[in-house]
Amino acid sequence: MDMKSFEYLYHKARGMDRERIARETGLSDDEIDMMEQSYAPLLREIAAEMPQAADIGKRFVRLTRYIYANRADQELDMPRPDAVKPREGEMIALPGTSKIAIPSISLHQAIDQRRSLRSYSDQPFSLEELSFLLWASSWARDFRSSERNEFTRRNVPSAGSRHSLECYLLIQRVTGVKPGLYYYHPLKHCLVVIDQSPQIFVAVYDGCLRQEMVRNSAVTFILSAVPYRTSWRYGQRGYRYLYIDAGHVGQNIHLAAEAVGGGACMIGAFQDEAMNECLGLDGVQEFVIYAAALGKKPSGQ
Ligand SMILES: Cc1cc2nc3c(=O)[nH]c(=O)nc-3n(C[C@H](O)[C@H](O)[C@H](O)COP(=O)(O)O)c2cc1C
């Protein structure tokens, strides 16, 4: 969904009249006419769901209590999901995880100096530094597969070791890597090319509601969730764990960024539809859950 459509729908769903929408969004009369027509079915859907949205948080917490847990699919002998998304494409190798040489800073220092960083220097990350950031946050150090179960172990904890998160990268300044959108393969420890067109940068920037740090970042991590990997074992309660898992990944991104002379800022404010579109996700089987803009610290920080 493009930015204009999003803004129109956002304001319209909040009951703004035509004049106010035009004022807030800069849309012309013709554009508003066109959107009124083409988005009529979607607006009806939004209007019907708005009352449910008003208290979904409380109901989510209440209805995902342990006491309500049905027998999950694993218990019902349903086929196990894959632990890693199968993905083909041009691959770019990263320096091996056993060979990464990063100047060490103490854990105390990394925690102490961590702040959300929203402006970055022009300096790129090296491929080794990127490899380190991925090692800390998403790399799978072990992979177990049988007919009954499949899982990975990583450098972050995850409920039941389900590790339902996938990692995508919008790369703008990494030495030796052409700017573009990539998928990170956690078993092969490599990047898989998704999109190297100039449009993808605008699309992700818009998707992150035009937060400047995305435009200026050396790399923006985009984390998606594949809920069935977790709900296969935990049913609806598994959805809680996706968000908790994402927090662990976010903190390791933060601390690893400090260790390579950089910084990060997490991103929870994004346009779900647009971000899912950028990654080619359906928003149900897999959806964007969290993002983080990263770059080297500006001089003097
Ligand atoms: C779940 C989550 C979502 C966030 N989303 C955004 C965001 O969309 N934009 C932004 O500028 N900062 C975002 N932040 C960063 C917070 O604003 C920041 O962590 C907070 O102000 C505390 O500052 P500190 O990280 O420097 O300690 C987010 C942080 C978290 C944990």
The ligand as an SDF file (V2000), in Angstrom:
LIG
                    3D

 31 33  0  0  0  0  0  0  0  0999 V2000
    9.1700   -2.0340   20.9000 C   0  0  0  0  0  0  0  0  0  0  0  0
    9.8940   -0.7650   20.5720 C   0  0  0  0  0  0  0  0  0  0  0  0
    9.4670   -0.0100   19.4820 C   0  0  0  0  0  0  0  0  0  0  0  0
   10.1290    1.1830   19.1730 C   0  0  0  0  0  0  0  0  0  0  0  0
    9.7540    1.8710   18.0610 N   0  0  0  0  0  0  0  0  0  0  0  0
   10.3860    3.0230   17.7470 C   0  0  0  0  0  0  0  0  0  0  0  0
   10.0540    3.7180   16.5490 C   0  0  0  0  0  0  0  0  0  0  0  0
    9.2320    3.2890   15.7470 O   0  0  0  0  0  0  0  0  0  0  0  0
   10.7020    4.8870   16.3080 N   0  0  0  0  0  0  0  0  0  0  0  0
   11.6530    5.3840   17.1540 C   0  0  0  0  0  0  0  0  0  0  0  0
   12.1940    6.4630   16.8710 O   0  0  0  0  0  0  0  0  0  0  0  0
   12.0160    4.7100   18.2720 N   0  0  0  0  0  0  0  0  0  0  0  0
   11.4270    3.5520   18.5830 C   0  0  0  0  0  0  0  0  0  0  0  0
   11.8170    2.8320   19.6870 N   0  0  0  0  0  0  0  0  0  0  0  0
   12.9200    3.3370   20.5460 C   0  0  0  0  0  0  0  0  0  0  0  0
   12.3930    3.9100   21.8590 C   0  0  0  0  0  0  0  0  0  0  0  0
   11.8020    5.1520   21.6090 O   0  0  0  0  0  0  0  0  0  0  0  0
   13.5810    4.0400   22.8530 C   0  0  0  0  0  0  0  0  0  0  0  0
   14.0600    2.7570   23.1690 O   0  0  0  0  0  0  0  0  0  0  0  0
   13.1310    4.7460   24.1270 C   0  0  0  0  0  0  0  0  0  0  0  0
   12.8250    6.0870   23.8940 O   0  0  0  0  0  0  0  0  0  0  0  0
   14.1990    4.6800   25.2190 C   0  0  0  0  0  0  0  0  0  0  0  0
   15.4060    5.2870   24.7910 O   0  0  0  0  0  0  0  0  0  0  0  0
   16.7920    4.4800   24.7660 P   0  0  0  0  0  0  0  0  0  0  0  0
   16.6170    3.2990   23.8580 O   0  0  0  0  0  0  0  0  0  0  0  0
   17.8040    5.4540   24.2270 O   0  0  0  0  0  0  0  0  0  0  0  0
   17.1070    4.0600   26.1550 O   0  0  0  0  0  0  0  0  0  0  0  0
   11.2050    1.6340   19.9880 C   0  0  0  0  0  0  0  0  0  0  0  0
   11.6380    0.8380   21.0550 C   0  0  0  0  0  0  0  0  0  0  0  0
   11.0130   -0.3520   21.3310 C   0  0  0  0  0  0  0  0  0  0  0  0
   11.5480   -1.1960   22.4570 C   0  0  0  0  0  0  0  0  0  0  0  0
  1  2  1  0
  2  3  1  0
  2 30  2  0
  3  4  2  0
  4  5  1  0
  4 28  1  0
  5  6  2  0
  6  7  1  0
  6 13  1  0
  7  8  2  0
  7  9  1  0
  9 10  1  0
 10 11  2  0
 10 12  1  0
 12 13  2  0
 13 14  1  0
 14 15  1  0
 14 28  1  0
 15 16  1  0
 16 17  1  0
 16 18  1  0
 18 19  1  0
 18 20  1  0
 20 21  1  0
 20 22  1  0
 22 23  1  0
 23 24  1  0
 24 25  2  0
 24 26  1  0
 24 27  1  0
 28 29  2  0
 29 30  1  0
 30 31  1  0
M  END
$$$$
